[in-house]
Amino acid sequence: MNGKKNTHQSAMNYSSIPPCYKQTEVGVIPDDWDIITIQDLLDSNAIMEHLDGNHGELYPRNHEFKESGIPYVTANDFCGYKVSFNKCKYLSEERARRFRKGIAKNGDVLFAHNATVGPTALLSTELDYVILSTTATYFRCNPEKLINLFFLYAIQSSCFVHQYRAVMAQSTRNQVPITAQRKLSVILPPTKAEQEAIAEALSDADAFIESLEQLIAKKRHIKQGAMQELLTGKKRLPGFSGKWLARVFNETCWYQEGPGVRSYQFTDSGIKLLNGTNIFRGELNLDSTSRFISEKEAYGAYAHFLADAGDIVIASSGITIERFHEKVAFVKETDLPFCMNTSTIRFKPIDKLLSSDFLYQFLTSDSFKRAIGGQATGSAQLNFGPSHVAKIIISLPSVNEQTAIASILSDMDAEITDLQTKLTKARHIKQGMMHNLLTGKIRLV
């Protein structure tokens, strides 16, 4: 019976294939498209070289890096499908000439492979060459067969990623050697004109995404400047005057650190537990949590740790000071019920002294970052608690002026949030474009 069922299903699958398309091992593609190994698409001269990064005794030591010279590029220098030279290290030309492999040139497609699939970048440089570290590979396309920008997107496709992960899963080091990488395949349109049309469409999508990212970064920078002026009284809003009062935190609000709920207390359902990972850019995402405690414990021994709508929650561990402003959020009615947990703190302002919106903006400000960063423990990541918060001093104008300041800053937040939503949508649309264009589901030529 199983054999008949499989035959029937196979017939069903093939009957659903559109005209001028064919079924292949990687899915349905146009009749005139081919599945070709990467090795068959590369520059034959480059294949004779060692195309991955540098190893062993040639690996440069810290004292050999210079402030200028030949760039020494790592996977960390890949940014937005390009190589960013802003923070990369450099070698003297004399030192760089000692390398015999990992020598990438203008137009090469770079691929990071340090136990991950990607990221990728298209090298654009006026230099004769750059040196790649052990974490990257370069592919030099045969221009008669392959457009390098198309190949950049092809090795980001689900077809390539699935192949790569399958080979990587069989490796004890969770990596794929360069020789194995070249044996992987990509789906190729029949002409370079079609490759170029696909690459240009995806490149335009990336350009739009990059423009949104730059605009968001600009808006955030403007907001940080406004916060620095408005939250410190350096700039006063029209109609307001009078001296600001400096107060310690426990005079202006109540705050509470979450308890250390033990792992043996976790349940598969019940009341959700808040962790720092659930807080991001003013929002709580508790749908993804896998940590609960029973209702009996939540409404019993931990009842005083149950959050209320209007609370402001922050992460107090596991975040760098530069990104701390992303770990602050208001608790909404729709977030409830949940219980505080370790490495989180909640705040309730005293209404007569402190506006909730003003407090929220202060907690995301550079002033709070500096105050916490100056006393919190932890090198790469912050770790602080109520004892650190207690030492922080906040300057307060009248509640009316607090409200006016917070309103301006909240409007800026709303604009940034709107742009962030557009960015998320643009990235989603681009992913759909990649699937449709790189499999030939939609043809441009």
C-alpha positions as CSV (number, residue, x, y, z in Angstrom):
1,M,0.0,0.0,0.0
2,N,2.8,2.4,0.8
3,G,4.4,1.9,-2.6
4,K,1.1,2.7,-4.4
5,K,0.6,5.7,-2.2
6,N,4.1,7.1,-3.0
7,T,3.6,6.5,-6.7
8,H,0.3,8.4,-6.6
9,Q,1.9,11.3,-4.7
10,S,4.8,11.4,-7.1
11,A,2.3,11.6,-10.0
12,M,0.4,14.3,-8.2
13,N,3.6,16.3,-7.8
14,Y,4.7,16.1,-11.4
15,S,1.2,16.9,-12.6
16,S,1.4,20.2,-10.7
17,I,4.6,21.3,-12.5
18,P,3.8,24.3,-14.7
19,P,4.6,24.1,-18.5
20,C,8.2,24.9,-19.3
21,Y,9.4,23.8,-15.9
22,K,11.0,20.6,-14.6
23,Q,11.4,18.7,-11.4
24,T,15.0,18.5,-10.1
25,E,16.7,17.4,-6.9
26,V,16.5,21.0,-5.6
27,G,12.9,21.6,-6.6
28,V,11.0,22.9,-9.7
29,I,13.0,25.1,-12.0
30,P,12.6,26.4,-15.6
31,D,13.5,23.9,-18.4
32,D,16.3,26.0,-19.6
33,W,18.0,26.5,-16.2
34,D,20.7,24.2,-15.0
35,I,22.2,23.0,-11.7
36,I,25.9,23.5,-11.9
37,T,28.7,23.0,-9.4
38,I,30.5,26.1,-8.2
39,Q,33.8,24.6,-9.4
40,D,32.5,24.7,-13.0
41,L,31.7,28.4,-12.7
42,L,34.9,29.7,-11.2
43,D,38.0,31.1,-12.9
44,S,40.1,28.1,-13.7
45,N,43.3,29.9,-12.8
46,A,42.0,30.9,-9.4
47,I,41.0,27.3,-8.7
48,M,44.6,26.3,-8.8
49,E,45.3,28.7,-5.9
50,H,44.4,28.2,-2.3
51,L,41.1,30.2,-2.1
52,D,40.5,30.1,1.6
53,G,42.1,32.2,4.3
54,N,45.5,31.9,6.0
55,H,46.5,29.4,8.5
56,G,49.4,28.2,10.7
57,E,52.6,30.0,11.0
58,L,51.6,32.7,8.5
59,Y,48.8,33.9,10.8
60,P,49.8,37.5,11.7
61,R,50.5,38.4,15.3
62,N,49.1,41.4,16.9
63,H,52.3,43.4,16.8
64,E,52.4,43.0,13.0
65,F,49.2,44.9,12.4
66,K,49.6,48.5,11.2
67,E,47.4,51.6,10.9
68,S,47.5,51.5,7.1
69,G,48.7,49.2,4.3
70,I,47.1,46.1,2.9
71,P,43.7,45.3,4.6
72,Y,43.5,42.1,6.6
73,V,39.8,41.2,6.3
74,T,37.9,39.0,8.6
75,A,34.2,37.9,8.6
76,N,33.5,40.7,11.1
77,D,34.3,43.2,8.3
78,F,31.4,42.0,6.2
79,C,28.6,44.5,6.4
80,G,25.6,44.7,4.1
81,Y,27.1,42.4,1.4
82,K,30.1,44.7,1.3
83,V,33.5,44.8,3.0
84,S,33.8,47.6,5.5
85,F,37.3,48.8,5.9
86,N,36.4,51.1,8.8
87,K,37.6,48.8,11.5
88,C,39.7,46.2,9.7
89,K,43.4,45.6,10.5
90,Y,46.2,46.3,8.1
91,L,49.6,44.7,7.3
92,S,52.6,46.2,5.7
93,E,53.0,45.4,2.0
94,E,56.2,43.6,2.8
95,R,54.4,41.4,5.4
96,A,51.4,40.9,3.1
97,R,53.6,39.6,0.2
98,R,54.6,36.6,2.4
99,F,51.1,35.2,1.9
100,R,50.5,32.7,-0.8
101,K,46.8,32.1,-0.3
102,G,43.8,34.1,0.9
103,I,44.7,36.8,-1.5
104,A,41.4,38.3,-2.7
105,K,41.0,40.9,-5.5
106,N,38.4,43.4,-6.7
107,G,35.2,41.6,-7.8
108,D,35.7,38.5,-5.8
109,V,32.7,37.1,-3.9
110,L,33.7,36.5,-0.2
111,F,32.0,33.9,2.0
112,A,32.4,33.6,5.8
113,H,32.5,30.0,7.0
114,N,33.4,30.1,10.6
115,A,30.8,27.4,11.8
116,T,28.1,29.4,10.0
117,V,26.6,29.8,6.6
118,G,27.7,33.2,5.4
119,P,27.6,36.1,5.6
120,T,28.7,37.1,2.1
121,A,30.2,40.2,0.6
122,L,31.3,41.4,-2.9
123,L,34.8,42.9,-2.6
124,S,35.1,46.3,-4.1
125,T,38.6,47.8,-3.8
126,E,41.0,49.9,-5.8
127,L,43.9,48.0,-4.2
128,D,45.7,45.2,-6.0
129,Y,44.5,42.8,-3.4
130,V,43.5,42.2,0.3
131,I,44.3,39.4,2.6
132,L,41.6,37.2,4.0
133,S,41.7,35.6,7.5
134,T,40.9,31.9,8.2
135,T,37.2,32.8,8.6
136,A,36.6,33.6,5.0
137,T,36.8,32.2,1.5
138,Y,36.9,34.0,-1.8
139,F,35.3,32.8,-5.1
140,R,36.6,34.3,-8.4
141,C,33.9,33.9,-11.0
142,N,34.6,33.0,-14.6
143,P,33.2,36.1,-16.3
144,E,32.2,34.1,-19.4
145,K,29.8,32.0,-17.3
146,L,28.8,33.9,-14.2
147,I,28.0,37.4,-13.0
148,N,29.6,37.8,-9.6
149,L,26.7,39.9,-8.2
150,F,24.3,37.0,-9.2
151,F,26.6,34.5,-7.5
152,L,26.6,36.7,-4.4
153,Y,22.9,36.2,-4.1
154,A,22.9,32.5,-5.3
155,I,25.1,31.5,-2.3
156,Q,22.5,33.1,0.0
157,S,19.7,31.1,-1.5
158,S,17.9,28.4,0.4
159,C,19.1,25.9,-2.2
160,F,22.8,26.6,-1.4
161,V,22.2,27.0,2.4
162,H,20.5,23.6,2.6
163,Q,23.4,21.9,0.8
164,Y,26.0,23.7,2.9
165,R,24.3,22.8,6.2
166,A,24.0,19.1,5.1
167,V,27.8,18.9,4.5
168,M,28.6,20.9,7.6
169,A,26.5,18.6,9.8
170,Q,28.8,15.7,8.7
171,S,31.9,17.6,9.8
172,T,33.4,17.0,13.2
173,R,34.6,20.7,13.2
174,N,31.2,22.0,12.0
175,Q,32.9,23.5,9.0
176,V,33.0,22.9,5.3
177,P,36.5,22.9,3.6
178,I,37.1,24.9,0.5
179,T,37.3,21.8,-1.7
180,A,33.9,20.7,-0.4
181,Q,32.5,24.2,-0.9
182,R,33.4,24.1,-4.6
183,K,31.5,20.8,-5.1
184,L,28.2,22.5,-4.0
185,S,25.8,23.6,-6.7
186,V,23.8,26.7,-7.7
187,I,20.8,27.1,-9.9
188,L,21.9,29.0,-13.0
189,P,19.8,30.8,-15.7
190,P,20.8,30.2,-19.3
191,T,22.2,33.6,-20.1
192,K,24.3,36.2,-18.3
193,A,21.6,38.8,-19.3
194,E,19.1,37.0,-17.0
195,Q,21.6,36.6,-14.3
196,E,22.3,40.3,-14.5
197,A,18.6,41.2,-14.4
198,I,18.1,39.1,-11.3
199,A,21.1,40.5,-9.6
200,E,20.1,44.1,-10.3
201,A,16.6,43.5,-9.0
202,L,17.9,42.1,-5.7
203,S,20.6,44.8,-5.5
204,D,17.9,47.5,-5.8
205,A,16.0,45.8,-3.0
206,D,19.2,45.9,-0.9
207,A,19.8,49.5,-1.7
208,F,16.3,50.4,-0.4
209,I,16.9,48.4,2.7
210,E,20.3,50.1,3.2
211,S,18.6,53.5,2.8
212,L,16.1,52.7,5.5
213,E,18.9,51.4,7.8
214,Q,20.8,54.7,7.3
215,L,17.7,56.8,7.9
216,I,16.9,54.9,11.1
217,A,20.5,55.4,12.3
218,K,20.2,59.1,11.5
219,K,16.9,59.4,13.4
220,R,18.3,57.6,16.4
221,H,21.3,59.8,16.4
222,I,19.1,62.9,16.3
223,K,17.0,61.5,19.1
224,Q,20.0,60.8,21.3
225,G,21.1,64.4,20.8
226,A,17.6,65.6,21.8
227,M,17.6,63.4,24.9
228,Q,21.0,64.8,25.9
229,E,19.6,68.3,25.8
230,L,16.1,67.9,27.0
231,L,16.6,65.3,29.8
232,T,19.4,67.4,31.4
233,G,17.8,70.8,31.1
234,K,20.4,72.1,28.7
235,K,17.5,73.1,26.4
236,R,14.2,74.2,27.9
237,L,10.9,74.0,26.1
238,P,9.0,77.2,25.6
239,G,6.8,78.2,28.5
240,F,8.8,76.3,31.2
241,S,11.2,77.8,33.7
242,G,12.3,77.1,37.3
243,K,15.0,75.0,38.8
244,W,15.3,71.3,38.4
245,L,15.7,69.1,41.5
246,A,18.3,66.4,41.8
247,R,16.9,63.3,43.5
248,V,18.2,59.8,44.1
249,F,16.1,57.0,42.5
250,N,14.4,55.6,45.7
251,E,13.0,59.1,46.3
252,T,11.2,59.1,43.0
253,C,10.1,55.5,42.3
254,W,9.8,52.0,43.6
255,Y,11.8,49.3,41.9
256,Q,12.2,45.6,42.3
257,E,14.6,43.0,41.0
258,G,13.2,39.7,39.8
259,P,13.7,36.6,41.9
260,G,16.0,33.7,41.1
261,V,13.5,31.1,40.0
262,R,15.3,27.7,40.0
263,S,15.2,25.5,36.9
264,Y,13.5,22.7,38.8
265,Q,10.6,25.1,39.3
266,F,10.1,25.6,35.6
267,T,6.9,24.1,34.1
268,D,5.7,23.6,30.5
269,S,2.7,25.9,31.0
270,G,1.3,28.3,33.6
271,I,2.5,31.8,34.2
272,K,5.3,33.1,32.0
273,L,8.6,34.2,33.4
274,L,10.3,37.4,32.1
275,N,13.9,37.3,31.0
276,G,16.1,40.0,29.5
277,T,15.9,38.3,26.1
278,N,12.1,39.1,26.1
279,I,12.8,42.8,26.1
280,F,13.7,44.6,22.9
281,R,13.3,48.2,21.8
282,G,10.3,49.2,23.9
283,E,8.4,45.9,23.4
284,L,8.0,42.7,25.3
285,N,8.0,39.4,23.4
286,L,6.8,36.7,25.7
287,D,5.3,34.5,23.0
288,S,8.7,32.9,22.4
289,T,9.4,32.1,26.1
290,S,9.7,28.5,27.2
291,R,9.9,29.3,30.9
292,F,6.8,29.1,33.1
293,I,6.0,28.5,36.7
294,S,2.9,27.0,38.0
295,E,-0.1,29.3,38.8
296,K,0.1,28.0,42.4
297,E,3.6,29.4,42.9
298,A,3.0,32.5,40.8
299,Y,-0.1,33.5,42.8
300,G,1.4,32.2,46.0
301,A,5.1,32.6,47.0
302,Y,5.8,34.8,44.0
303,A,2.7,36.9,43.9
304,H,4.6,40.1,44.8
305,F,6.8,39.6,41.7
306,L,3.8,39.6,39.3
307,A,4.1,42.6,36.9
308,D,1.4,45.2,36.5
309,A,0.4,47.2,33.4
310,G,2.3,50.4,33.3
311,D,5.5,49.0,34.9
312,I,8.7,49.8,33.2
313,V,11.0,46.7,32.9
314,I,14.7,46.6,32.1
315,A,17.3,43.9,31.6
316,S,20.1,44.1,34.2
317,S,22.4,41.4,32.9
318,G,23.7,40.0,29.6
319,I,23.7,43.2,27.6
320,T,26.5,45.6,26.6
321,I,26.3,49.2,27.7
322,E,26.1,50.4,24.0
323,R,22.9,48.4,23.5
324,F,21.3,48.9,26.8
325,H,18.7,51.4,25.5
326,E,17.2,48.5,23.6
327,K,16.4,46.6,26.8
328,V,13.8,48.9,28.3
329,A,10.0,48.4,27.8
330,F,6.6,49.4,29.2
331,V,4.4,46.5,30.4
332,K,1.1,46.5,28.5
333,E,-2.2,44.9,29.6
334,T,-1.8,42.5,26.7
335,D,1.5,41.3,28.1
336,L,0.0,40.0,31.4
337,P,0.1,37.9,33.3
338,F,3.8,37.2,33.8
339,C,6.3,37.0,36.7
340,M,9.6,38.8,37.0
341,N,12.7,36.6,37.0
342,T,16.4,37.0,37.6
343,S,18.3,39.7,35.7
344,T,15.3,41.9,35.3
345,I,14.1,45.0,37.3
346,R,10.8,46.7,37.2
347,F,10.0,50.3,38.1
348,K,6.9,52.1,39.4
349,P,7.3,55.9,39.6
350,I,5.8,58.1,42.3
351,D,3.2,60.0,40.4
352,K,3.6,63.3,42.2
353,L,7.3,63.5,41.5
354,L,7.9,61.5,38.3
355,S,6.1,60.9,35.0
356,S,6.3,57.3,33.8
357,D,7.1,58.5,30.2
358,F,9.9,60.7,31.5
359,L,11.3,57.8,33.5
360,Y,11.2,55.6,30.5
361,Q,13.1,58.1,28.4
362,F,15.7,58.6,31.2
363,L,16.3,54.8,31.4
364,T,17.1,54.7,27.7
365,S,19.4,57.8,27.8
366,D,23.1,58.0,27.8
367,S,23.0,59.6,31.3
368,F,21.6,56.4,32.7
369,K,24.1,54.3,30.7
370,R,27.0,56.2,32.0
371,A,25.7,56.1,35.6
372,I,25.2,52.3,35.4
373,G,28.3,51.6,33.4
374,G,30.5,53.4,35.9
375,Q,29.6,51.1,38.7
376,A,28.2,47.9,37.2
377,T,30.3,44.7,37.2
378,G,31.1,42.7,34.1
379,S,33.6,43.3,31.3
380,A,31.9,42.7,28.0
381,Q,28.4,42.7,29.5
382,L,26.6,44.6,32.2
383,N,25.6,43.1,35.5
384,F,23.8,45.3,38.0
385,G,21.1,45.4,40.5
386,P,19.0,47.6,42.9
387,S,22.1,48.6,44.9
388,H,23.5,50.2,41.8
389,V,20.3,51.8,40.8
390,A,19.9,53.3,44.3
391,K,23.1,55.4,43.7
392,I,21.8,57.0,40.5
393,I,20.7,60.6,40.6
394,I,18.0,61.9,38.3
395,S,17.3,65.6,37.7
396,L,13.6,66.5,37.6
397,P,11.7,69.5,36.3
398,S,8.0,69.9,37.1
399,V,5.8,67.0,36.1
400,N,4.2,69.1,33.4
401,E,7.6,69.8,31.9
402,Q,8.5,66.1,32.2
403,T,5.3,65.2,30.3
404,A,6.1,67.8,27.6
405,I,9.7,66.5,27.2
406,A,8.6,62.9,27.1
407,S,5.9,63.6,24.5
408,I,8.5,65.1,22.1
409,L,10.9,62.1,22.6
410,S,8.0,59.6,22.3
411,D,7.0,61.1,18.9
412,M,10.6,60.5,17.8
413,D,10.4,56.9,19.0
414,A,7.1,56.5,17.1
415,E,8.8,57.7,13.9
416,I,11.7,55.3,14.4
417,T,9.3,52.5,15.1
418,D,7.4,53.2,11.9
419,L,10.7,53.2,9.9
420,Q,11.7,49.9,11.6
421,T,8.4,48.4,10.6
422,K,9.0,49.4,7.0
423,L,12.5,47.9,7.2
424,T,11.2,44.6,8.5
425,K,8.7,44.5,5.6
426,A,11.3,45.4,3.1
427,R,13.6,42.6,4.3
428,H,10.6,40.2,4.1
429,I,9.8,41.3,0.6
430,K,13.4,40.8,-0.4
431,Q,13.4,37.3,0.9
432,G,10.4,36.5,-1.2
433,M,12.1,38.0,-4.2
434,M,15.2,35.9,-3.7
435,H,13.1,32.7,-3.5
436,N,11.1,33.6,-6.7
437,L,13.9,35.0,-8.7
438,L,16.7,32.5,-7.8
439,T,14.5,29.5,-8.6
440,G,13.0,30.9,-11.8
441,K,9.5,31.0,-10.4
442,I,9.4,34.6,-11.7
443,R,11.3,35.4,-14.9
444,L,12.6,38.8,-15.7
445,V,14.0,38.0,-19.2
